[in-house]
Amino acid sequence: MSDQQPPPRWGPPPVAPHVAPHGVYAPPRAREVTASYRRWAVVLTWAVAAVLMAFALVMSIVFLVWADQDTRDAAYGYLALVLWIGIAAGTPVLIAVAISVRNMRRRVREQDRTGNAPS
């Protein structure tokens, strides 16, 4: 046998996927970000959070203007108040959606930085 060492390999050594033995906790591996996941992140950001709230706010102002123009159309003022109550009740839901969307978009950006292409 020779006393020579094998030549060094260039680059980082290959890393085998970590598999924990049965009964031992291992942190879960992140799933791959797909193109559908990317689409839903954008749809949730713009369609749900921005468009619905803006539309309800604009319509409530329009209803108030209509109610102010004619006293026989006072029901529009009440409808505007109902929309404002809906906006107030929907705000926590939209905040929860915005937090989920932020996490989705952060995950997409992290996968983009690591070079993983969508499937």
Residue frames as a rotation matrix with the C-alpha (Angstrom) as fourth column:
MET 1
0.572 0.820 0.000 0.00
0.820 -0.572 0.000 0.00
0.000 0.000 -1.000 0.00
SER 2
-0.208 -0.596 0.775 1.00
0.579 -0.714 -0.394 3.52
0.788 0.367 0.494 -0.64
ASP 3
-0.365 0.001 -0.931 1.47
0.879 -0.330 -0.345 6.14
-0.307 -0.944 0.120 2.09
GLN 4
-0.967 0.006 0.256 0.11
0.116 -0.881 0.459 8.86
0.228 0.473 0.851 -0.20
GLN 5
-0.467 0.850 -0.245 -3.10
0.145 -0.200 -0.969 10.62
-0.872 -0.488 -0.030 0.69
PRO 6
-0.016 0.514 0.858 -5.84
0.989 0.133 -0.062 10.87
-0.146 0.847 -0.510 -1.94
PRO 7
-0.827 -0.289 0.482 -5.95
0.414 -0.893 0.174 14.25
0.380 0.344 0.859 -3.70
PRO 8
-0.692 0.603 -0.398 -8.31
0.163 -0.406 -0.899 16.79
-0.703 -0.687 0.183 -2.09
ARG 9
-0.192 0.723 0.664 -11.71
0.981 0.115 0.157 17.18
0.037 0.681 -0.731 -3.69
TRP 10
-0.976 -0.095 0.195 -12.71
0.114 -0.989 0.092 20.64
0.184 0.112 0.976 -4.83
GLY 11
-0.260 0.928 0.268 -15.92
-0.376 -0.353 0.857 22.13
0.889 0.122 0.441 -3.54
PRO 12
-0.191 0.260 0.946 -17.96
-0.981 -0.008 -0.196 21.40
-0.044 -0.965 0.257 -0.47
PRO 13
-0.985 -0.138 0.106 -18.38
-0.141 0.990 -0.018 17.78
-0.102 -0.033 -0.994 0.57
PRO 14
-0.415 0.890 -0.191 -21.71
-0.160 0.136 0.978 16.21
0.896 0.436 0.086 -0.37
VAL 15
-0.776 0.262 0.574 -24.27
-0.615 -0.107 -0.782 16.34
-0.143 -0.959 0.244 2.41
ALA 16
-0.788 0.538 -0.301 -26.59
0.387 0.812 0.438 13.42
0.479 0.228 -0.847 2.88
PRO 17
-0.044 0.838 0.544 -30.18
-0.394 -0.515 0.761 14.27
0.918 -0.181 0.352 3.83
HIS 18
-0.856 -0.262 0.445 -30.63
-0.490 0.142 -0.860 14.08
0.162 -0.955 -0.250 7.57
VAL 19
0.108 0.870 -0.481 -32.96
-0.253 0.492 0.833 11.32
0.961 0.032 0.273 8.64
ALA 20
-0.296 -0.164 0.941 -33.66
-0.939 -0.129 -0.318 11.05
0.174 -0.978 -0.115 12.34
PRO 21
-0.931 -0.015 -0.365 -33.96
0.035 0.991 -0.129 7.65
0.363 -0.133 -0.922 13.96
HIS 22
-0.054 0.989 -0.137 -37.42
0.282 0.146 0.948 6.52
0.958 0.012 -0.287 14.98
GLY 23
0.532 0.392 -0.751 -38.65
0.811 0.020 0.585 8.30
0.244 -0.920 -0.307 18.10
VAL 24
-0.361 -0.705 -0.610 -36.21
0.758 -0.603 0.249 11.19
-0.543 -0.373 0.752 17.84
TYR 25
0.676 0.642 -0.362 -37.40
0.362 -0.717 -0.595 14.69
-0.642 0.271 -0.717 16.96
ALA 26
-0.560 -0.752 0.346 -36.02
0.746 -0.278 0.605 16.23
-0.359 0.597 0.717 13.80
PRO 27
-0.348 0.458 -0.818 -37.11
-0.229 -0.887 -0.400 19.65
-0.909 0.048 0.414 12.55
PRO 28
0.480 0.607 0.633 -39.45
0.477 0.425 -0.769 19.38
-0.736 0.671 -0.086 9.57
ARG 29
-0.678 -0.690 0.255 -38.01
0.553 -0.249 0.795 20.07
-0.485 0.680 0.550 6.15
ALA 30
-0.229 0.568 -0.791 -39.48
-0.406 -0.794 -0.452 22.94
-0.885 0.218 0.412 4.18
ARG 31
0.284 0.407 0.868 -41.53
0.639 0.594 -0.488 21.96
-0.714 0.694 -0.092 1.16
GLU 32
-0.728 -0.559 0.398 -40.63
0.645 -0.359 0.674 23.23
-0.233 0.748 0.622 -2.26
VAL 33
-0.224 0.618 -0.754 -42.30
-0.146 -0.786 -0.601 26.44
-0.964 -0.025 0.266 -3.40
THR 34
-0.319 0.195 0.928 -44.36
0.848 0.497 0.187 25.74
-0.424 0.846 -0.323 -6.51
ALA 35
-0.921 0.029 0.390 -45.58
0.233 -0.760 0.606 28.14
0.314 0.649 0.693 -9.19
SER 36
0.045 0.999 -0.017 -49.13
0.486 -0.007 0.874 27.76
0.873 -0.048 -0.486 -7.86
TYR 37
0.242 -0.048 -0.969 -47.93
0.958 -0.145 0.247 28.81
-0.153 -0.988 0.011 -4.40
ARG 38
-0.790 -0.580 -0.199 -46.31
0.524 -0.807 0.272 31.90
-0.319 0.110 0.941 -5.92
ARG 39
-0.614 0.638 0.465 -49.55
0.234 -0.416 0.879 32.79
0.754 0.649 0.106 -7.75
TRP 40
0.349 0.813 -0.465 -51.63
0.712 0.093 0.696 32.45
0.610 -0.574 -0.546 -4.59
ALA 41
-0.223 -0.501 -0.836 -49.22
0.898 -0.439 0.024 34.68
-0.380 -0.746 0.547 -2.67
VAL 42
-0.984 -0.142 0.104 -49.79
0.174 -0.868 0.466 37.47
0.024 0.476 0.879 -5.21
VAL 43
-0.319 0.941 0.116 -53.56
0.283 -0.022 0.959 36.89
0.904 0.339 -0.259 -5.45
LEU 44
0.295 0.433 -0.852 -53.99
0.923 0.103 0.371 37.03
0.248 -0.896 -0.369 -1.68
THR 45
-0.581 -0.594 -0.557 -51.88
0.716 -0.698 -0.002 40.15
-0.387 -0.400 0.831 -1.43
TRP 46
-0.996 0.074 -0.055 -53.70
-0.092 -0.867 0.489 42.27
-0.012 0.492 0.870 -3.97
ALA 47
-0.490 0.867 -0.087 -57.18
0.058 0.132 0.989 40.84
0.870 0.480 -0.115 -4.50
VAL 48
0.138 0.611 -0.780 -58.26
0.816 0.376 0.439 40.10
0.561 -0.697 -0.446 -0.97
ALA 49
-0.194 -0.289 -0.937 -56.55
0.916 -0.397 -0.067 42.69
-0.352 -0.871 0.342 1.18
ALA 50
-0.872 -0.299 -0.387 -56.45
0.196 -0.939 0.284 45.78
-0.448 0.172 0.877 -1.01
VAL 51
-0.851 0.512 0.118 -59.35
0.001 -0.224 0.975 45.56
0.526 0.829 0.190 -3.43
LEU 52
-0.106 0.889 -0.446 -62.12
0.758 0.363 0.543 44.51
0.644 -0.281 -0.712 -1.06
MET 53
-0.112 0.028 -0.993 -61.34
0.878 -0.466 -0.113 47.08
-0.466 -0.884 0.028 1.61
ALA 54
-0.914 -0.259 -0.313 -60.91
0.094 -0.884 0.459 49.89
-0.395 0.390 0.832 -0.91
PHE 55
-0.694 0.710 0.115 -64.16
0.210 0.048 0.976 49.00
0.688 0.702 -0.183 -2.66
ALA 56
0.055 0.738 -0.673 -66.13
0.948 0.173 0.267 48.95
0.314 -0.653 -0.690 0.62
LEU 57
-0.370 -0.259 -0.892 -64.69
0.644 -0.764 -0.046 52.30
-0.670 -0.591 0.449 1.66
VAL 58
-0.998 -0.004 -0.068 -65.47
-0.048 -0.668 0.742 53.97
-0.049 0.744 0.666 -1.69
MET 59
-0.450 0.892 -0.053 -69.01
0.420 0.263 0.869 52.57
0.788 0.368 -0.493 -1.78
SER 60
-0.014 0.448 -0.894 -69.72
0.994 -0.088 -0.059 53.76
-0.105 -0.890 -0.444 1.77
ILE 61
-0.679 -0.271 -0.682 -68.66
0.251 -0.959 0.131 57.29
-0.690 -0.082 0.719 0.80
VAL 62
-0.916 0.399 0.049 -70.84
-0.036 -0.201 0.979 57.13
0.400 0.895 0.198 -2.33
PHE 63
-0.183 0.887 -0.424 -73.80
0.798 0.386 0.463 56.00
0.574 -0.254 -0.778 -0.21
LEU 64
-0.213 0.054 -0.975 -73.26
0.801 -0.563 -0.206 58.90
-0.560 -0.825 0.077 2.18
VAL 65
-0.938 -0.136 -0.319 -73.23
-0.065 -0.836 0.546 61.36
-0.341 0.532 0.775 -0.72
TRP 66
-0.663 0.749 -0.018 -76.46
0.209 0.209 0.955 59.90
0.719 0.629 -0.295 -2.12
ALA 67
-0.045 0.653 -0.756 -78.09
0.978 0.181 0.099 60.06
0.202 -0.736 -0.647 1.33
ASP 68
-0.469 -0.215 -0.856 -77.03
0.532 -0.843 -0.080 63.69
-0.704 -0.493 0.510 1.73
GLN 69
-0.995 0.054 0.086 -78.44
0.044 -0.532 0.846 64.74
0.091 0.845 0.527 -1.67
ASP 70
-0.264 0.965 -0.001 -82.02
-0.431 -0.117 0.895 63.72
0.863 0.236 0.447 -0.93
THR 71
-0.545 0.072 0.836 -83.69
-0.834 0.061 -0.549 63.17
-0.090 -0.996 0.027 2.42
ARG 72
0.600 0.800 -0.001 -85.88
-0.791 0.593 -0.152 60.43
-0.121 0.092 0.988 0.92
ASP 73
0.566 -0.478 -0.672 -82.72
-0.130 0.753 -0.645 58.37
0.814 0.453 0.364 0.31
ALA 74
0.307 -0.434 0.847 -81.67
-0.939 -0.286 0.193 58.24
0.159 -0.854 -0.495 3.97
ALA 75
0.938 0.063 0.341 -81.43
-0.144 0.965 0.218 54.45
-0.315 -0.253 0.915 3.76
TYR 76
0.649 -0.761 -0.001 -78.16
0.211 0.181 -0.961 54.89
0.731 0.624 0.278 1.86
GLY 77
0.087 -0.598 0.797 -76.65
-0.776 -0.542 -0.322 56.48
0.624 -0.591 -0.511 4.97
TYR 78
0.525 0.168 0.834 -77.60
-0.732 0.590 0.342 53.43
-0.435 -0.790 0.432 7.00
LEU 79
0.978 -0.202 0.055 -76.13
0.198 0.806 -0.557 51.21
0.069 0.556 0.828 4.30
ALA 80
0.323 -0.902 0.286 -72.88
-0.259 -0.375 -0.890 53.18
0.910 0.214 -0.355 4.55
LEU 81
0.127 -0.233 0.964 -72.85
-0.990 -0.094 0.108 52.59
0.066 -0.968 -0.242 8.30
VAL 82
0.864 0.211 0.458 -73.37
-0.259 0.965 0.043 48.86
-0.433 -0.156 0.888 7.73
LEU 83
0.765 -0.643 -0.030 -70.40
0.208 0.291 -0.934 48.87
0.609 0.708 0.356 5.34
TRP 84
0.075 -0.759 0.646 -68.24
-0.686 -0.510 -0.519 50.63
0.724 -0.404 -0.559 7.94
ILE 85
0.417 0.123 0.900 -69.22
-0.819 0.481 0.314 48.00
-0.395 -0.868 0.301 10.51
GLY 86
0.988 -0.056 0.143 -68.30
0.116 0.883 -0.455 45.33
-0.101 0.466 0.879 7.95
ILE 87
0.440 -0.883 0.163 -64.94
-0.138 -0.246 -0.959 47.01
0.887 0.400 -0.230 7.39
ALA 88
0.037 -0.410 0.911 -64.32
-0.962 -0.261 -0.079 47.14
0.271 -0.874 -0.404 11.14
ALA 89
0.625 0.254 0.738 -65.31
-0.525 0.836 0.157 43.48
-0.578 -0.486 0.656 11.56
GLY 90
0.973 -0.211 0.093 -63.31
0.210 0.645 -0.735 42.38
0.094 0.735 0.672 8.52
THR 91
0.552 -0.809 0.202 -60.13
-0.698 -0.581 -0.418 44.17
0.455 0.090 -0.886 9.49
PRO 92
0.148 -0.552 0.821 -58.88
-0.777 0.449 0.441 41.44
-0.612 -0.703 -0.363 11.89
VAL 93
0.682 0.135 0.719 -59.51
0.241 0.887 -0.395 38.81
-0.691 0.442 0.572 9.23
LEU 94
0.923 -0.335 0.187 -57.59
0.095 -0.273 -0.957 40.83
0.372 0.902 -0.220 6.66
ILE 95
0.377 -0.825 0.421 -54.75
-0.925 -0.359 0.125 41.37
0.048 -0.436 -0.898 9.11
ALA 96
0.277 -0.231 0.933 -54.54
-0.312 0.896 0.315 37.60
-0.909 -0.379 0.176 9.57
VAL 97
0.856 0.049 0.515 -54.53
0.448 0.428 -0.785 37.13
-0.259 0.902 0.344 5.80
ALA 98
0.804 -0.583 0.121 -51.85
-0.415 -0.694 -0.588 39.81
0.426 0.422 -0.800 5.43
ILE 99
0.234 -0.734 0.638 -49.63
-0.846 0.169 0.505 38.03
-0.479 -0.658 -0.581 7.98
SER 100
0.425 -0.023 0.905 -50.03
0.192 0.979 -0.065 34.73
-0.885 0.201 0.421 6.11
VAL 101
0.950 -0.059 0.308 -49.31
0.296 -0.159 -0.942 36.42
0.105 0.985 -0.134 2.80
ARG 102
0.603 -0.780 0.167 -46.20
-0.790 -0.613 -0.010 38.08
0.110 -0.125 -0.986 4.24
ASN 103
0.117 -0.549 0.828 -44.93
-0.499 0.688 0.527 34.68
-0.858 -0.475 -0.193 5.35
MET 104
0.662 0.180 0.728 -45.73
0.459 0.671 -0.583 33.17
-0.593 0.720 0.362 1.94
ARG 105
0.945 -0.290 0.149 -43.90
-0.044 -0.566 -0.823 35.93
0.323 0.772 -0.548 0.10
ARG 106
0.382 -0.843 0.378 -40.91
-0.891 -0.228 0.392 35.73
-0.244 -0.487 -0.839 2.47
ARG 107
0.232 -0.250 0.940 -40.69
-0.055 0.962 0.269 32.00
-0.971 -0.114 0.209 1.82
VAL 108
0.870 0.098 0.483 -40.83
0.466 0.157 -0.871 32.59
-0.162 0.983 0.091 -1.93
ARG 109
0.782 -0.616 0.095 -38.02
-0.540 -0.746 -0.390 35.18
0.311 0.253 -0.916 -1.70
GLU 110
0.223 -0.716 0.661 -35.88
-0.722 0.334 0.605 32.82
-0.655 -0.613 -0.443 0.39
GLN 111
0.409 -0.034 0.912 -36.30
0.376 0.917 -0.134 30.06
-0.832 0.397 0.388 -2.17
ASP 112
0.973 -0.079 0.217 -35.46
0.169 -0.397 -0.902 32.50
0.157 0.915 -0.372 -4.98
ARG 113
0.563 -0.805 0.187 -32.23
-0.827 -0.544 0.146 33.47
-0.016 -0.237 -0.971 -3.21
THR 114
0.059 -0.553 0.831 -31.16
-0.410 0.746 0.525 29.85
-0.910 -0.372 -0.182 -2.82
GLY 115
-0.619 -0.356 -0.700 -31.74
-0.754 0.020 0.657 29.25
-0.220 0.934 -0.281 -6.51
ASN 116
-0.677 0.461 0.573 -34.60
0.346 0.887 -0.304 26.79
-0.649 -0.008 -0.761 -6.31
ALA 117
-0.896 0.386 -0.218 -36.73
-0.385 -0.434 0.815 27.07
0.220 0.814 0.538 -9.43
PRO 118
-0.179 0.906 0.384 -40.51
-0.800 0.094 -0.593 26.66
-0.573 -0.414 0.707 -9.18
SER 119
-0.906 -0.111 0.409 -41.90
0.079 0.904 0.420 23.34
-0.417 0.412 -0.810 -10.29
